[in-house]
Amino acid sequence: MIAYVTVGADDMAAAKRFYSAFLPALDYGLKEGPEGLSYALPVAPGQFPVLPDFYVKPTFNGQAATAGNGSMVAFEARSQQQVRTLHAAALGAGGHDEGQPGFRDSYGPHFYVSYLRDPQGNKIALFSSDPNEPGRDDCGVPPLT
């Protein structure tokens, strides 16, 4: 089980603006401190934490933060509409488009996904795979490549 994911950032204000544009809509709460941003899902009294947590931190070695080539963090949305809404919100909050919301040939017929880069260049996916929503083969729209 993945307990947490951490990405580096040099500009915490830009990172907060970007991640706060969509993570609260996925129920993540924010704790902010000198060590950076900590996003976590709510924990009911007497329950164990729901994992993973997501952290945005300055680098430990003091060097510039860089995005990992080939690394990506994916967040599951509740619906295809929420993928579209959150993708737009993240773009409006300083993100960069890496792939418009839609179905992809390489994935299952219900995997609806969008891709973004945060202000530091980290790659983020927002997806929904609800089998109760129309799938790639049901909508008559060719999948994105």
Backbone as numpy.savetxt, mean C-alpha at the origin, in Angstrom:
# Nx Ny Nz CAx CAy CAz Cx Cy Cz
4.76 -16.12 9.43 3.92 -14.94 9.43 4.80 -13.71 9.43
4.47 -12.76 8.61 5.21 -11.50 8.57 4.70 -10.62 9.72
5.61 -10.16 10.56 5.24 -9.35 11.71 5.19 -7.86 11.38
6.14 -7.41 10.56 6.15 -6.00 10.16 6.96 -5.82 8.90
6.71 -4.68 8.25 7.45 -4.28 7.06 7.93 -2.86 7.32
9.18 -2.59 6.97 9.75 -1.25 7.15 10.28 -0.76 5.82
9.97 0.49 5.49 10.59 1.16 4.35 11.28 2.41 4.87
12.34 2.79 4.20 13.08 3.98 4.58 12.54 5.21 3.88
12.72 6.35 4.54 12.32 7.63 3.94 13.23 8.74 4.46
13.54 9.66 3.57 14.32 10.83 3.96 13.42 12.01 4.33
12.24 12.05 3.78 11.29 13.15 4.01 10.05 12.57 4.70
10.02 12.64 6.02 8.90 12.05 6.78 7.58 12.77 6.50
7.61 14.06 6.25 6.36 14.78 5.96 5.75 14.28 4.66
6.58 14.09 3.63 6.07 13.58 2.35 5.59 12.14 2.51
6.31 11.34 3.28 5.90 9.95 3.51 4.58 9.90 4.27
4.43 10.75 5.28 3.18 10.78 6.06 2.01 11.19 5.17
2.20 12.19 4.34 1.13 12.65 3.44 0.72 11.50 2.50
1.69 10.79 1.94 1.41 9.69 1.02 0.69 8.54 1.72
1.28 7.99 2.77 0.71 6.80 3.42 -0.60 7.11 4.15
-0.73 8.32 4.66 -1.98 8.68 5.34 -3.11 8.93 4.36
-2.80 8.99 3.06 -3.85 9.14 2.05 -4.63 7.85 1.85
-4.05 6.68 2.24 -4.78 5.43 2.02 -4.76 4.45 3.18
-3.74 4.44 4.02 -3.70 3.44 5.08 -4.83 3.57 6.11
-5.24 4.78 6.53 -6.38 4.86 7.45 -7.67 4.26 6.86
-7.85 4.33 5.55 -9.03 3.73 4.93 -8.99 2.21 4.98
-7.79 1.65 5.22 -7.63 0.20 5.37 -7.54 -0.18 6.86
-7.95 0.75 7.72 -8.03 0.59 9.18 -6.71 0.72 9.92
-5.63 1.13 9.27 -4.37 1.32 9.97 -4.40 2.63 10.74
-3.99 2.57 12.01 -3.82 3.77 12.82 -2.37 4.20 12.77
-2.12 5.47 13.02 -0.77 6.03 12.95 -0.29 6.46 14.32
0.92 6.04 14.65 1.66 6.59 15.79 2.90 7.22 15.19
3.14 8.46 15.58 4.25 9.21 15.01 5.20 9.61 16.12
6.49 9.49 15.87 7.48 9.86 16.86 8.80 10.19 16.19
9.80 10.49 16.99 11.10 10.84 16.42 11.72 9.69 15.62
11.26 8.46 15.90 11.78 7.29 15.17 11.06 7.06 13.86
10.05 7.86 13.54 9.35 7.74 12.27 7.87 7.48 12.43
7.30 6.84 11.43 5.86 6.58 11.38 5.60 5.10 11.61
4.64 4.79 12.46 4.26 3.41 12.74 2.77 3.26 12.47
2.43 2.46 11.47 1.04 2.19 11.13 0.70 0.77 11.61
-0.40 0.65 12.37 -0.80 -0.67 12.88 -2.32 -0.79 12.81
-2.76 -2.03 12.68 -4.18 -2.32 12.70 -4.68 -2.32 14.14
-5.95 -2.00 14.37 -6.47 -1.93 15.74 -6.46 -3.30 16.41
-6.30 -3.28 17.72 -6.28 -4.50 18.52 -7.41 -4.41 19.54
-8.30 -5.38 19.51 -9.38 -5.43 20.49 -8.81 -5.80 21.85
-9.41 -5.30 22.93 -8.91 -5.64 24.27 -8.83 -7.15 24.46
-7.71 -7.60 24.99 -7.50 -9.01 25.25 -7.11 -9.83 24.03
-6.96 -9.19 22.88 -6.62 -9.90 21.64 -5.15 -9.65 21.28
-4.62 -10.54 20.45 -3.27 -10.35 19.93 -3.30 -9.34 18.79
-2.19 -8.64 18.55 -2.15 -7.70 17.44 -2.42 -8.38 16.09
-3.05 -7.65 15.21 -3.27 -8.10 13.84 -2.04 -7.65 13.04
-1.36 -8.59 12.42 -0.12 -8.28 11.73 -0.32 -8.28 10.22
0.54 -7.64 9.47 1.77 -6.99 9.89 1.56 -5.49 10.16
2.46 -4.95 10.97 2.57 -3.51 11.13 3.37 -2.98 9.95
3.26 -1.68 9.71 3.99 -1.05 8.60 4.69 0.18 9.14
6.02 0.23 8.99 6.82 1.33 9.52 7.50 2.10 8.40
7.58 3.40 8.58 8.34 4.28 7.70 9.36 4.98 8.59
10.62 4.72 8.36 11.68 5.17 9.27 12.82 5.82 8.51
13.54 6.71 9.19 14.81 7.15 8.61 15.78 5.97 8.66
16.79 5.99 7.82 17.74 4.88 7.80 18.55 4.86 9.10
18.94 3.66 9.50 19.72 3.53 10.73 21.17 3.95 10.54
21.68 3.82 9.31 23.08 4.15 9.09 23.29 5.61 8.69
22.23 6.39 8.60 22.36 7.80 8.28 22.54 8.10 6.80
22.64 7.07 5.98 22.77 7.26 4.53 21.38 7.55 3.94
21.37 7.98 2.70 20.10 8.26 2.03 19.27 6.98 1.90
17.98 7.10 2.09 17.08 5.96 1.90 16.96 5.68 0.41
16.92 4.41 0.06 16.74 4.01 -1.34 15.66 2.94 -1.40
14.98 2.89 -2.52 13.95 1.86 -2.72 14.62 0.57 -3.16
14.15 -0.54 -2.65 14.72 -1.84 -3.02 14.27 -2.23 -4.41
15.21 -2.57 -5.27 14.89 -3.00 -6.62 14.26 -4.38 -6.55
13.01 -4.50 -6.99 12.31 -5.76 -6.95 11.49 -5.96 -5.69
11.59 -5.06 -4.73 10.79 -5.21 -3.52 9.51 -4.38 -3.65
8.44 -4.86 -3.01 7.16 -4.19 -3.07 6.35 -4.60 -1.85
5.52 -3.69 -1.37 4.60 -3.98 -0.28 3.19 -3.87 -0.85
2.36 -4.89 -0.58 0.98 -4.89 -1.10 0.00 -4.78 0.06
-1.01 -3.93 -0.13 -2.07 -3.75 0.85 -3.39 -4.20 0.22
-4.16 -5.00 0.95 -5.43 -5.50 0.43 -6.56 -4.52 0.73
-7.25 -4.11 -0.32 -8.42 -3.24 -0.20 -9.67 -4.12 -0.12
-10.79 -3.50 0.21 -12.04 -4.25 0.37 -12.78 -4.48 -0.94
-12.45 -3.68 -1.97 -13.19 -3.79 -3.23 -12.36 -3.17 -4.36
-12.80 -3.43 -5.57 -12.17 -2.81 -6.73 -12.34 -1.29 -6.68
-13.50 -0.84 -6.26 -13.74 0.61 -6.14 -12.77 1.22 -5.13
-12.53 0.54 -4.02 -11.60 1.08 -3.04 -10.18 1.12 -3.61
-9.80 0.15 -4.41 -8.48 0.21 -5.07 -8.38 1.49 -5.90
-9.41 1.77 -6.69 -9.40 2.98 -7.53 -9.35 4.25 -6.69
-10.17 4.29 -5.65 -10.25 5.47 -4.78 -8.92 5.72 -4.07
-8.34 4.67 -3.51 -7.09 4.83 -2.76 -5.90 5.10 -3.68
-5.92 4.53 -4.86 -4.86 4.82 -5.84 -4.87 6.33 -6.17
-6.06 6.86 -6.43 -6.18 8.29 -6.74 -5.76 9.15 -5.54
-6.15 8.74 -4.34 -5.78 9.50 -3.14 -4.27 9.50 -2.95
-3.63 8.36 -3.17 -2.18 8.28 -3.01 -1.45 9.12 -4.06
-1.97 9.14 -5.29 -1.38 9.99 -6.32 -1.51 11.46 -5.93
-2.67 11.82 -5.39 -2.90 13.20 -4.97 -2.06 13.59 -3.77
-1.51 12.61 -3.06 -0.71 12.87 -1.88 0.79 12.71 -2.16
1.18 12.83 -3.41 2.60 12.82 -3.75 3.13 11.52 -4.30
2.27 10.52 -4.52 2.71 9.26 -5.10 2.87 9.36 -6.60
3.50 8.37 -7.18 3.71 8.31 -8.62 3.11 7.02 -9.15
2.42 7.12 -10.27 1.74 5.96 -10.85 2.74 4.97 -11.42
2.55 3.69 -11.08 3.35 2.60 -11.63 2.47 1.58 -12.33
1.17 1.85 -12.39 0.24 0.92 -13.03 -1.17 1.22 -12.59
-1.98 1.70 -13.51 -3.36 2.06 -13.21 -4.14 0.86 -12.68
-5.19 1.11 -11.90 -6.03 0.02 -11.40 -6.62 -0.80 -12.54
-6.58 -2.11 -12.38 -7.17 -2.99 -13.38 -6.73 -4.42 -13.18
-7.22 -5.28 -14.06 -6.83 -6.69 -14.05 -5.55 -6.84 -14.86
-4.76 -7.84 -14.55 -3.53 -8.12 -15.28 -3.59 -9.55 -15.82
-3.06 -9.74 -17.01 -3.02 -11.08 -17.63 -2.33 -12.11 -16.75
-1.28 -11.68 -16.04 -0.45 -12.64 -15.31 -1.05 -13.14 -14.00
-2.16 -12.56 -13.57 -2.73 -12.93 -12.28 -4.10 -13.55 -12.46
-4.64 -14.08 -11.37 -5.95 -14.72 -11.40 -7.05 -13.80 -11.88
-8.19 -14.37 -12.25 -9.27 -13.59 -12.87 -9.94 -12.58 -11.94
-9.72 -12.67 -10.63 -10.34 -11.71 -9.71 -9.33 -10.79 -9.05
-8.07 -10.88 -9.46 -7.02 -10.06 -8.84 -6.98 -8.69 -9.54
-7.53 -7.69 -8.86 -7.64 -6.32 -9.36 -6.60 -5.50 -8.60
-5.69 -4.83 -9.30 -4.53 -4.25 -8.63 -4.11 -2.93 -9.26
-3.50 -2.08 -8.45 -2.84 -0.87 -8.94 -1.47 -0.79 -8.29
-0.58 -0.06 -8.95 0.79 0.06 -8.45 1.17 1.53 -8.36
1.92 1.85 -7.31 2.36 3.22 -7.04 3.81 3.20 -6.57
4.42 4.36 -6.60 5.69 4.60 -5.92 5.43 5.69 -4.90
5.95 5.49 -3.68 5.83 6.55 -2.68 6.85 7.64 -3.01
6.84 8.76 -2.29 7.77 9.85 -2.62 9.25 9.45 -2.58
9.58 8.40 -1.84 10.97 7.93 -1.76 11.30 6.94 -2.86
10.29 6.43 -3.56 10.51 5.48 -4.64 10.15 4.04 -4.29
9.66 3.79 -3.08 9.25 2.44 -2.70 8.00 2.04 -3.47
7.95 0.81 -3.96 6.82 0.35 -4.75 5.73 -0.22 -3.84
4.50 0.21 -4.09 3.34 -0.16 -3.30 2.26 -0.70 -4.23
1.61 -1.78 -3.83 0.46 -2.31 -4.57 -0.78 -2.19 -3.70
-1.89 -1.88 -4.32 -3.21 -1.90 -3.68 -4.03 -2.88 -4.49
-4.62 -3.89 -3.83 -5.32 -4.91 -4.60 -6.60 -5.37 -3.91
-7.47 -5.95 -4.71 -8.67 -6.63 -4.22 -8.79 -7.92 -5.03
-9.18 -8.98 -4.35 -9.36 -10.25 -5.06 -10.68 -10.90 -4.64
-11.69 -10.09 -4.44 -13.00 -10.56 -3.99 -13.69 -11.35 -5.09
-13.94 -12.64 -4.87 -14.58 -13.45 -5.92 -16.05 -13.09 -6.15
-16.61 -12.25 -5.28 -18.00 -11.82 -5.45 -18.14 -10.60 -6.36
-17.01 -10.01 -6.75 -17.04 -8.89 -7.68 -16.78 -9.41 -9.09
-17.17 -8.64 -10.11 -16.89 -9.09 -11.48 -15.39 -9.32 -11.67
-15.07 -10.39 -12.35 -13.68 -10.71 -12.62 -13.25 -10.26 -14.00
-12.00 -10.50 -14.28 -11.40 -10.11 -15.56 -12.22 -10.64 -16.73
-12.69 -11.86 -16.64 -13.41 -12.48 -17.76 -14.87 -12.04 -17.83
-15.38 -11.38 -16.79 -16.78 -10.96 -16.74 -17.01 -9.54 -17.23
-15.96 -8.72 -17.27 -16.17 -7.29 -17.50 -16.04 -6.87 -18.95
-15.52 -7.72 -19.82 -15.41 -7.38 -21.24 -14.33 -6.36 -21.55
-13.52 -5.98 -20.56 -12.43 -5.03 -20.77 -11.13 -5.82 -20.80
-10.31 -5.63 -21.83 -9.04 -6.38 -21.87 -8.18 -6.03 -20.66
-7.48 -7.01 -20.07 -6.61 -6.74 -18.93 -5.42 -5.89 -19.34
-4.89 -5.18 -18.34 -3.68 -4.39 -18.54 -2.50 -5.33 -18.56
-1.45 -4.95 -19.23 -0.26 -5.80 -19.24 0.79 -5.23 -18.33
